[in-house]
Amino acid sequence: MVGILGVGGIGKTTIAKEIYNLIAYQFEGSCFLANVRETAKREYSLVQLQETLLSEILGDSRSLKVGNVDRGINVIKYRLCSKRVLLILDDVDQSIQLETLAGELNWFGLGSRIIITTRDEKLLTNPPVELMYKVKELDHNEALQLFCWNAFKRDKPFDDYVELTERIIHYARGLPLALTVLGSDLHGRSINEWKSALDKYKRCPNKSIQEILIISYDGLDDNEKDIFLDIACFFKGKPADYVIKILDGCGFSSVIGIKVLMEKSLITIDKPNKFVMHDLLQEMGREIVRQESPEEPGERSRLWFHEDICHVLEEHTNFQNLTAMDVSSCQFLTKIPDLSRIPNLEELTLDNCTSLVEVYHSVGLLDKLVILRLVGCSNLTSFPKTLKLRSLEHLMLEDCVRLQNFPEIECKIERLGYIGLKCTPIKELPSSIGYAIGLQDLNLEGCENLMNLPSTIHHLQRLKRLSLRDCLKLVKFPQKVGDNGLSMPSIVSTKESEIFSSAELISFPPPMNSRICNDDLSGSDFVSIPVFIKRFVGLRSLKVADCKQLEEILELPPKIEDIYASGCISLERFFVLSKGFQFDRFPGLEWIDLSICHKLLENVGNDVENLLLDEGHFEDHQFGIIYPGNKIPNWFCNLKETSNDNKCKIDIYELSHLDGEITGIAMRVVIGIKGGQIPVQALCNVEIIINGLPRYSDDKAFHLSGSDHVWFLYHVPEFNELKGDNLQVKFWSPTSSVSFKSCGAHLVRRNEEKAEGKGQMLSPQHGGVLHENVGVRNENIENSVDLMDGIQHTKRRHDDDDDGDGNFESNWYPRHKRKYKKLEGMEELESNKGSSKPKVLCIDQESDDSSACISEARHLRAESFWSLWIGIMVSKLAACYCK
C-alpha cells in the first residue's frame, strides 16, 4: 500500500491518475475509485463503491450486487485474492472507507498495488502503508509554467503581464489548484481587469478555490475549528509553545487539536517551532470568520484587520459575539477607547503598536479577558490604574519603554500565571501584587529603575520563576517576618558607591520549601549565593551569568538541574568543586556552565580533573560541564589533537567483545577561539555514532573569552545503544571562530577495580573510570596469561607515544587489537612467577621487531595485563624462543 498525502488542491489526484495511466496495463485488473469521500456520503454508498470495485477489476459489465457491506468484503476477498490488481482509492477521509474497500493487502493477489490519496495522515497508519509520499508545493519555475499554460496557453507570460504574473505566483504560493483556477479565470482579460481581480482576491478569496480548501475544515469538530480559526486569524508564524498556553487558557484542548490539524495538512510546525499555514488556507479561515457577519464586523467572533477594529470601536455598539481582537503592528492606532461594550472579549493583542499612547480604563474591567498583550508598544504611557480582571491568565507589557507605573490589582486573580514587564522603566510593584495568587512566572528582567519589591511578594506561593536579570538598582528584597517574629534577611546590592566586606552576602528570603523552579539573577551585583538557597526546594535552574561581583556559591537547592555561571569573573569559591559533585544530594544535576570563570579555576587548578572522574559517582548519571582549561587527562583511552579545526572525531573499533561491559562514555574537547581574545558565543555539538548510525547527540551554546575551555560530558548509554563494531565520537561547531584543539573519549567498563599506587581509581562498586596506575605488584603476573586471550584493551598506549613528560604528538592514540597465544615452553615463564623480573612472551602478527619477543614485564595489573604487551609474528617468536 502507498499513501499520497497533502492539502486540498495540491495535486494528489493528478499524481494518482498519472500513475494509473502509466502502469495499469501491467496488472490483471485495475480500478480507479474517484471521489470516495463524496460518494461515501450517499445512502448505501459503501456498497456501491464495493460493487464498482468488483465490476471494474473483474471486467464484468453486468452489475454485481453484494447486498451489504459485510458480504461485499467477503466477495472482494474471495474473487480477488488470486488476482494481481491495481487499485486507486482517491480522496479517502474516513477509516471505514479503507476497511470496507481494502482492509488488508492479502485481500488481493501477490504483486497487487493499492494507492490511497488523502488529506488525513492518520488514515495511513491503520492499516499502515508501506510508503507515504507527502506532496509539496510547486517551486517558482513549476508554478510559473502551470499558471502560464492556463492564462496564456504558453509557458511564459506576455511582456506586459510579467509583473502581474509574479504577483499571482506569489499569491498562489505553489498550490496547483490556485494556479490553475486563477490562470483560467484571467485568461484573455486586460491588464486593468487583472489588477482589479488581484485587489478582489485580497478582500474575498476565489470561490472555486475556497470550495476545495474548505472541505478539510468542514471535517473538523468544534474544538478543532476554533483552534484553526485562531491560528489563521492571529497565530500564524507564532511560537507553538506560546500559542498552546494561550489556547489552553481559553478552554481548548489544544495539544490534540493541533495534532489533528497537522494530520489533515492544515498546518505544520517548522524547525524554529513556529506555526506554518499556507496563505490560501489562512485566507480561507479569515473568510469563514468574515462570513459570520459580512456587513457588520462587530458581530464577528474575531477581528484582526485594523480598519474593521477602528470601525467597531468608533461605532460604540454592543459586540456580544466578539471574543478576540488582534491589532498588532498597527502604526495608526494611538489609543484604545472604551471597550465596555465588548463584554465577552477574551483576547486583546496590541503588540508593536508603536504609536499607541493610551489604553482606556475600561480594559481593566473586562471580566472575561484571558490574554492582554501590549509587547513593544514603545510610546505607551497611560495604562489602566486598576485591574479587576478575574479571568486574566497572561499579562504581557514587555518593552513598553515609557510605561512607568504598574496598576493596582483590586481582586484576587487565581488564574494569572505570567506577568511580563521586561525592559520597562517601572520603579516598584504595588503591594496588591499579592492578589495574583496564581502567579508562576514574574519577568522583571532589565527593569533598570526597579529599586525594591513589596513584602506581599511572599504571598505568591505558586511562583516558580522570578527573573531579576539586569535590575541594577534593586537594593533589597523585602523582609518577611517568620514564625518566631524575626525578620528574614534581605537582598543586598553591591553598588559601586558602597564597600562591603567579604562577610556581607547577598541573602535570598525564600519562604520555606519555595516552589520557584527557574531563578534568573544574571547580571546582578550579588557577592554571594548563601547557604539557605537550599530552601528553594523547587528550583531547577539557577542563572547567575555575568554577575561580575559574585565571589562564592555556598550551597545549592536539592532539585537543581542546571547552573549557569558564565562570566562570573570574581567567582573564587564553589562548594561542589571543593567537596565533590555529591550526586547523592543533587541527583538531578546535569549541567554546570563555568565559562569565563578564570579566577575560580585559578583556585581549583588541576583538581577539577580528578574531581570529575575519581569518585565513581557518575554511574547512571548524565552530566556535563564547561570550564577554562586546555588539558585532557592522560588516563583518557583515546586522544586526538587537531590543527585548530572546527571538528574533531575519534574512532574506536572492535566493540563487540565489550557488549554489556560499557557503563558510560566520558568525552572531553578543548575549545579555543581563532584570532585571539574576542568574546564569542559558540554553538558546539557532540555525536556518538555506532556503525555509521547516530545513537546520541547533544549541543550547547557557550560564551567564550580569554583562554581555552574544556567541555566535559559523561553519557550513560541505553540498553543495546553501543551494539556494533565501530564507535565514533564526533565534535563539531557551526561557529566559524571556534576551533577544537584536542578531543578525547574514554569507555567506562563495569567492575573496574581500585588499584594501588599513584593513580586514583574508581572502586568496583561504582564501575567507574580507571586512571592509569604505574606501580602494580609483580604477583599479578601469574594470572595474566590466562586473562589476555581475546580481550581488547581500553587504555591508551603510553610506551611508544608518550615523550616522558606527559606530552603527546599531534595524532590520536588508537587501540590495536592484539592476539595472544599460550606457546610451548610457557610453563617455564609461569614457573618464574616468584622472580622479581618475570619474562613475558607475546605474539603480535603485525610487528616485525623480533628483538621484542621476550621483554621485561612492567606496569602489570591482572585485569589489564594485555594492554601493555608488545609482540611479534608467531614464526619469529618461535624462532627467537628456540634460540
Secondary structure, DSSP 8 states (H G I E B T S, - for coil): -EEEE--TTSSHHHHHHHHHHHHGGGSSEEEEE--HHHHTTSTTHHHHHHHHHHHHHHT--S-----SHHHHHHHHHHHHTTS-EEEEEEEE--HHHHHHH-S-GGGS-TT-EEEEEES-GGGGBTTB-SEEEE-----HHHHHHHHHHHHTSSSS--GGGHHHHHHHHHHHTT-HHHHHHHHHHHTT--HHHHHHHHHHHHHS--HHHHHHHHHHHHTS-HHHHHHHHHIIIIITTSBHHHHHHHHHHTT--HHHHHHHHHHTTS-EE-TTSBEE--HHHHHHHHHHHHTTSSS-GGGSSEE--HHHHHHHHHHT---SS--EEE-TT-SS--EE---TT-TT--EEE-TT-TT--EE-GGGGG-TT--EEE-TT-TT--B--SEE--TT--EEE-TT-TT-----EE-S--SS--EEE-TT----B--GGGGG-TT--EEE-TT-TT--B--GGGGG-TT--EEE-TT-TT--B----B-TTS-B--------TT----TT--------TT----EEE-TT----EE-GGGGG-TT--EEE-TT-TT--EE----TT--EEE-TT-TT--EEHHHHH---TTT-TT--EEE-TT-HHHHHHHTTHHHHHHHSS-TTTT--EEEEEE-----TT-SEEEEEEEESEEEEEEE--GGGTTTEEEEEEEEEEEETTSS--EEEEEEEEEEETTEEEEEEEEEEEE-SS-EEEEEEE---TTTT-SSEEEEEEE-S-TTEEEEEEEEEEEETT----SSSS----TTTT------S---GGGGGGHHHHHTT----S---TTTB-SSS-B-SS------------TTHHHHHHTTTSSS-EEE-B-TT---GGGSEEE--S--GGGGGGG---B-HHHHHHHHH-
